[in-house]
């Protein structure tokens, strides 16, 4: 099957496929990605705050 990034589109594609093996593979990959990357949402919010601060500083 190859590597599929565990973003929403890949997860939705696996759901729509109704293919148990594909669904399980994508779920495992998503769990591994979450384990490796931690809370991506929190990291993105921190990045966006830093961007805003730099923009305000450079005005």
Helices and strands as residue ranges (DSSP letters): H 8-17, H 20-37, H 40-57
